[in-house]
Amino acid sequence: MSDSRKQFYDNYVTGFKSQIADFSSEAIMKYWRWCDFKYLPILNNYGKSSSILELGCGPGYMLEYLRKKGYSNAKGIDVSPEQVKFAGSMGINVEEANVFEYLTGNKNSYNIIIALDFIEHFTVDELIILSKDILGALKPGGMLLLHTPNAQGFFPGRIMYGDLTHRTFFNPNSLKQLFFMAGFRKIDVYETSPAPSGLKGSLHLAAWKSLRVLLNILKTMETGGGLDIWTQNMIAAAYKE
């Protein structure tokens, strides 16, 4: 990586992610409760001993979540030395590595590859290579689970332009286009809507569902059809044959 991104990643914590939350913080607990509704139902299609790799694992929040849920064979890689150091200090299995080199050196190795807030940091040319490398590193029947900004979302700009290392944005159609071209054969896309965790979460979800109805009425008035994915981010699961 020869452009400005390397300068940002070398100091990603001190220069941008100024505070890494402790695993016991309420913010992380809230995030993990949300994961119970959004990621866990997808992950549960695979056994607890599945080999899992997280790309751009950062401080290790997802890897710790997986450990708490009984997934015993998970590892992460990240290009940021600061984030790798923190994750390692928390007992997370993590390695500082270049994603392209790592994937090409570990073909047919993983049941699940996770990429949360990751693919938007690459150019289209890089993504063409990356998507094929991910496919190659998955075992037959393996899955890529990702989370990325949704360019057609109701409030997309805050996330899309909130990090100077972002390079490419997708809507559900262009996301499917990329991974179908790479060789994935099934791709499911989901909203990142509020999780019905407790009364507050249930009320937020009900309000979101009502707002979606209004948004689709307005969209239909303009274009003749609504949208399935309105949230500012989206989740996708892409499967290898």
C-alpha positions as CSV (number, residue, x, y, z in Angstrom):
1,M,0.0,0.0,0.0
2,S,1.8,3.1,-1.3
3,D,-0.7,5.9,-0.9
4,S,-1.7,8.0,2.1
5,R,-3.6,5.2,3.8
6,K,-0.4,3.8,5.2
7,Q,0.4,7.0,7.0
8,F,-3.1,6.9,8.6
9,Y,-2.9,3.2,9.5
10,D,0.5,3.5,11.2
11,N,-1.1,5.9,13.7
12,Y,-4.7,4.8,13.4
13,V,-5.4,4.9,17.1
14,T,-3.5,8.0,18.1
15,G,-4.5,9.9,15.0
16,F,-8.1,8.9,14.6
17,K,-9.5,6.2,16.9
18,S,-8.4,8.2,19.9
19,Q,-10.0,5.9,22.5
20,I,-10.3,2.1,22.4
21,A,-13.0,0.9,24.6
22,D,-12.2,-1.8,27.2
23,F,-14.0,-5.1,26.6
24,S,-16.0,-4.5,29.8
25,S,-17.3,-1.1,28.8
26,E,-21.0,-0.6,28.4
27,A,-20.5,0.5,24.8
28,I,-19.0,-2.9,23.9
29,M,-21.6,-4.8,25.9
30,K,-24.3,-3.0,23.9
31,Y,-22.5,-3.8,20.6
32,W,-22.3,-7.5,21.6
33,R,-26.0,-7.5,22.4
34,W,-26.6,-6.1,18.9
35,C,-24.4,-8.8,17.4
36,D,-26.6,-11.4,19.1
37,F,-29.4,-10.4,16.8
38,K,-27.5,-9.5,13.6
39,Y,-24.4,-11.7,13.3
40,L,-25.0,-14.7,15.5
41,P,-28.0,-16.1,13.6
42,I,-25.8,-16.2,10.4
43,L,-22.8,-17.6,12.2
44,N,-24.9,-20.3,13.8
45,N,-25.1,-22.1,10.4
46,Y,-21.5,-23.1,11.1
47,G,-20.1,-25.2,14.0
48,K,-18.2,-23.8,17.0
49,S,-15.0,-25.4,15.8
50,S,-15.1,-23.6,12.4
51,S,-11.9,-22.0,11.3
52,I,-12.5,-18.2,11.3
53,L,-10.4,-15.3,10.1
54,E,-11.2,-11.7,10.7
55,L,-9.7,-9.2,8.3
56,G,-9.0,-5.7,9.8
57,C,-9.8,-7.0,13.2
58,G,-8.9,-3.7,15.0
59,P,-8.9,-4.0,18.8
60,G,-10.5,-7.4,18.6
61,Y,-14.1,-6.7,19.7
62,M,-15.6,-9.3,17.3
63,L,-12.9,-11.9,18.1
64,E,-13.6,-11.6,21.8
65,Y,-17.4,-11.8,21.0
66,L,-16.8,-15.0,19.1
67,R,-14.7,-16.4,22.0
68,K,-17.6,-15.7,24.4
69,K,-20.0,-17.4,22.1
70,G,-17.9,-20.6,22.0
71,Y,-16.0,-20.2,18.7
72,S,-12.6,-21.6,19.6
73,N,-10.7,-21.4,16.3
74,A,-10.7,-17.7,15.4
75,K,-7.9,-15.4,14.4
76,G,-7.5,-11.8,13.2
77,I,-5.1,-9.8,11.1
78,D,-4.7,-6.0,10.9
79,V,-2.3,-3.7,9.3
80,S,-2.4,-1.2,12.2
81,P,0.4,-1.9,14.7
82,E,-1.3,0.1,17.4
83,Q,-4.5,-1.9,17.1
84,V,-2.7,-5.3,16.9
85,K,-0.7,-4.4,20.0
86,F,-3.9,-3.6,22.0
87,A,-5.7,-6.8,20.8
88,G,-2.7,-8.9,21.7
89,S,-2.6,-7.3,25.2
90,M,-6.2,-8.5,25.7
91,G,-5.3,-12.1,24.8
92,I,-6.7,-12.0,21.3
93,N,-5.1,-14.2,18.6
94,V,-4.0,-11.5,16.2
95,E,-1.2,-10.9,13.7
96,E,0.0,-7.8,11.9
97,A,-0.2,-8.7,8.3
98,N,-0.8,-7.5,4.7
99,V,-4.2,-8.8,3.8
100,F,-3.3,-9.7,0.2
101,E,-0.2,-11.6,1.2
102,Y,-1.9,-13.4,4.0
103,L,-4.9,-14.6,2.0
104,T,-2.8,-15.8,-0.9
105,G,-0.6,-17.7,1.6
106,N,-3.6,-19.4,3.2
107,K,-5.7,-20.9,0.4
108,N,-8.7,-23.1,1.3
109,S,-8.1,-22.6,5.0
110,Y,-11.2,-21.0,6.5
111,N,-14.8,-21.8,7.0
112,I,-15.7,-18.2,7.7
113,I,-13.9,-14.9,6.9
114,I,-15.2,-11.8,8.6
115,A,-14.7,-8.3,7.2
116,L,-16.4,-5.6,9.3
117,D,-16.0,-2.0,8.2
118,F,-13.1,-3.2,5.9
119,I,-13.8,-3.4,2.2
120,E,-14.6,0.3,1.9
121,H,-10.9,1.1,2.6
122,F,-9.9,-0.3,-0.8
123,T,-10.0,1.0,-4.4
124,V,-12.1,-0.8,-7.0
125,D,-9.0,-2.3,-8.6
126,E,-7.8,-3.5,-5.2
127,L,-11.3,-5.0,-4.4
128,I,-11.3,-7.0,-7.6
129,I,-8.2,-8.7,-6.4
130,L,-9.2,-8.8,-2.7
131,S,-12.6,-10.5,-3.4
132,K,-11.0,-13.3,-5.4
133,D,-8.3,-13.7,-2.7
134,I,-11.0,-14.1,0.0
135,L,-12.8,-16.6,-2.2
136,G,-9.6,-18.6,-2.5
137,A,-8.9,-18.6,1.2
138,L,-12.3,-20.0,2.0
139,K,-13.0,-23.7,2.1
140,P,-15.7,-25.1,-0.1
141,G,-19.1,-24.1,1.5
142,G,-17.3,-21.2,3.4
143,M,-18.8,-17.8,4.0
144,L,-17.7,-14.2,3.9
145,L,-19.5,-12.1,6.5
146,L,-19.1,-8.4,6.0
147,H,-20.4,-5.0,7.2
148,T,-19.9,-1.9,5.1
149,P,-21.5,1.6,4.5
150,N,-24.6,1.6,2.4
151,A,-24.4,4.3,-0.2
152,Q,-28.2,4.3,-0.7
153,G,-29.0,4.5,3.0
154,F,-31.1,7.3,4.6
155,F,-28.1,9.0,6.3
156,P,-25.1,7.6,4.4
157,G,-22.7,10.5,4.5
158,R,-21.7,10.4,8.2
159,I,-20.2,7.0,7.8
160,M,-19.0,7.2,4.2
161,Y,-17.0,10.4,4.7
162,G,-16.1,10.0,8.3
163,D,-12.7,8.4,7.6
164,L,-10.1,9.6,5.2
165,T,-9.0,6.1,4.5
166,H,-12.3,5.2,2.8
167,R,-12.0,4.6,-0.9
168,T,-15.1,2.8,-2.3
169,F,-18.8,2.7,-1.4
170,F,-21.5,0.3,-2.4
171,N,-25.2,-0.2,-2.5
172,P,-26.6,-3.7,-2.3
173,N,-26.5,-4.1,-6.1
174,S,-22.9,-3.1,-6.6
175,L,-21.9,-5.2,-3.6
176,K,-23.4,-8.2,-5.2
177,Q,-21.8,-7.3,-8.5
178,L,-18.3,-7.3,-7.0
179,F,-18.7,-10.7,-5.2
180,F,-20.6,-12.5,-8.0
181,M,-17.8,-11.4,-10.4
182,A,-15.2,-12.9,-7.9
183,G,-17.0,-16.3,-8.0
184,F,-19.3,-16.3,-5.0
185,R,-22.6,-18.0,-5.8
186,K,-25.0,-16.8,-3.2
187,I,-25.1,-13.3,-1.5
188,D,-27.6,-12.2,1.1
189,V,-27.8,-8.6,2.2
190,Y,-29.4,-7.3,5.4
191,E,-30.1,-4.0,7.1
192,T,-28.3,-3.0,10.3
193,S,-31.5,-1.9,11.9
194,P,-32.0,-1.6,15.7
195,A,-31.9,-4.9,17.6
196,P,-34.9,-5.6,19.9
197,S,-32.8,-5.9,23.0
198,G,-34.9,-4.8,25.9
199,L,-37.8,-2.3,25.8
200,K,-35.7,0.6,24.4
201,G,-34.4,-1.6,21.6
202,S,-37.8,-2.9,20.7
203,L,-39.2,0.7,20.6
204,H,-36.3,1.8,18.3
205,L,-37.0,-1.1,16.0
206,A,-40.7,-0.4,15.8
207,A,-39.9,3.3,15.0
208,W,-37.5,2.2,12.3
209,K,-40.0,-0.1,10.7
210,S,-42.5,2.8,10.6
211,L,-39.9,5.1,9.1
212,R,-39.1,2.5,6.4
213,V,-42.8,2.5,5.3
214,L,-42.7,6.3,4.9
215,L,-39.3,6.2,3.1
216,N,-40.6,3.6,0.6
217,I,-43.8,5.6,0.0
218,L,-41.6,8.7,-0.9
219,K,-39.2,6.5,-3.0
220,T,-42.1,4.9,-4.9
221,M,-43.6,8.4,-5.7
222,E,-40.3,9.4,-7.2
223,T,-39.2,6.2,-9.0
224,G,-42.0,3.7,-8.9
225,G,-40.4,1.4,-6.4
226,G,-39.0,1.2,-2.9
227,L,-35.8,-0.2,-1.4
228,D,-35.1,-3.2,0.8
229,I,-32.0,-1.7,2.5
230,W,-32.3,1.7,4.0
231,T,-29.8,1.7,7.0
232,Q,-26.6,3.7,6.8
233,N,-24.6,0.4,6.9
234,M,-25.4,-3.0,5.6
235,I,-24.5,-6.6,6.4
236,A,-23.8,-9.2,3.7
237,A,-23.1,-12.9,3.7
238,A,-21.4,-14.3,0.6
239,Y,-21.1,-18.0,0.1
240,K,-18.5,-20.1,-1.8
241,E,-19.7,-23.3,-3.5
